[in-house]
Amino acid sequence: MTELDPLTDVLDGPMYVVTAASGGERAGCLVGFASQCSIDPPRFVVWLSVANHTYRVAREAEYLTVHLLHRHDRVLAELFGEETGDRVDKFARVGWRPGEAGSPVLEQVSTWFTGRIEGRIEGGDHVGFLLAPVAVCPPSEGPPPPLLRYRELGDIEPGHPA
């Protein structure tokens, strides 16, 4: 148990898949630590575990693509959360296209943006990537579907320990 557990036990934030490309490699992982952090200029930060393959690719990347998951994206969350790019090509199992500097854009996800990496923030076992948006998917018509939340993925076995 940590000092933050009483607070974090009640949080139920949205879940994301973050993708990166560098040095001829693609990577992506399930992320629960992410947030807008500035309005003007617009900035967003995603936190990647230093233990996972996506972090190693993202260290050398110029851009990351952040995909906001909806409830109907659970299978995608399982793929990017349970498998590790050290052993599996996750992109062979999903439709995607290259975005800025090759950063993969997942075709089945309707809400995403690509951000230029403006800085990196050491945060213990995770590193924050400060992103300036350069491409944002167009909004869809009608109300958005419900988001996929942290508590809904409690049964996922991570590909790497956090």
Residue pairs with C-beta under 8 A, 6 or more apart in sequence:
11 150
12 149
12 150
12 151
13 32
13 34
13 149
13 150
14 34
14 68
14 69
14 147
14 148
14 149
14 150
15 30
15 31
15 32
15 69
15 77
15 147
15 148
15 149
15 150
15 152
15 153
16 30
16 31
16 32
16 34
16 46
16 66
16 67
16 68
16 69
17 28
17 29
17 30
17 31
17 67
17 69
17 76
17 77
17 80
17 106
17 109
18 28
18 29
18 31
18 34
18 46
18 48
18 54
18 58
18 64
18 65
18 66
18 67
19 26
19 27
19 28
19 54
19 64
19 65
19 67
19 96
19 103
19 104
19 105
19 106
20 26
20 27
20 28
20 54
20 57
20 58
20 61
20 63
20 64
20 65
20 103
20 104
21 27
21 57
21 61
21 63
21 98
21 101
21 102
21 103
21 104
22 57
22 58
22 59
22 60
22 61
22 62
22 101
22 102
23 57
23 60
25 57
26 57
26 85
26 89
26 91
26 102
26 104
27 53
27 54
27 56
27 57
27 58
27 85
28 54
28 80
28 85
28 90
28 91
28 104
28 106
29 48
29 49
29 52
29 53
29 54
29 80
29 81
29 85
29 159
30 77
30 80
30 81
30 153
30 156
31 46
31 47
31 48
31 66
32 150
33 46
33 47
33 126
34 44
34 45
34 46
34 47
34 66
35 44
35 45
36 42
36 43
36 44
37 43
37 44
37 45
37 130
41 132
42 132
42 133
43 118
43 130
43 131
43 132
44 66
44 113
44 115
44 130
44 131
44 133
45 121
45 128
45 129
45 130
45 131
46 64
46 66
46 128
46 129
46 131
47 123
47 126
47 127
47 128
47 129
48 54
48 55
48 58
48 126
48 127
48 129
49 55
49 125
49 126
49 160
49 162
50 125
50 126
50 127
51 125
51 160
51 161
51 162
52 84
52 85
52 159
52 160
53 84
53 85
53 86
53 160
54 85
55 127
57 85
58 64
58 117
58 129
59 120
61 101
61 103
61 117
62 100
62 101
62 116
62 117
63 99
63 100
63 101
63 103
63 114
63 115
63 116
63 117
63 134
64 103
64 114
64 115
64 117
64 129
64 131
65 99
65 100
65 103
65 104
65 105
65 106
65 112
65 113
65 114
65 115
66 112
66 113
66 114
66 115
66 131
67 105
67 106
67 109
67 111
67 112
68 109
68 111
68 112
68 147
69 76
69 77
69 109
69 147
69 148
70 110
70 111
70 144
70 145
70 146
70 147
70 148
71 145
71 146
71 147
71 148
71 152
72 145
73 108
73 109
73 148
74 148
74 152
74 153
76 94
76 106
76 108
76 109
77 148
77 153
77 156
78 156
79 90
79 93
79 94
80 90
81 153
81 156
81 158
81 159
82 156
82 157
82 158
82 159
83 90
83 159
84 159
84 160
86 159
86 160
91 104
94 106
94 107
94 108
95 106
95 107
95 108
96 104
96 105
96 106
96 107
97 104
97 105
97 107
98 104
98 105
99 105
99 114
99 135
100 114
100 116
100 134
100 135
103 114
105 112
105 114
106 112
110 137
110 140
111 137
111 140
111 144
112 136
112 137
113 133
113 135
113 136
113 137
114 133
114 134
114 135
114 136
115 131
115 132
115 133
115 134
116 131
116 132
116 134
117 129
117 130
117 131
118 130
118 131
118 132
119 129
119 130
120 127
120 128
120 129
120 130
121 127
121 128
121 129
121 130
125 162
126 162
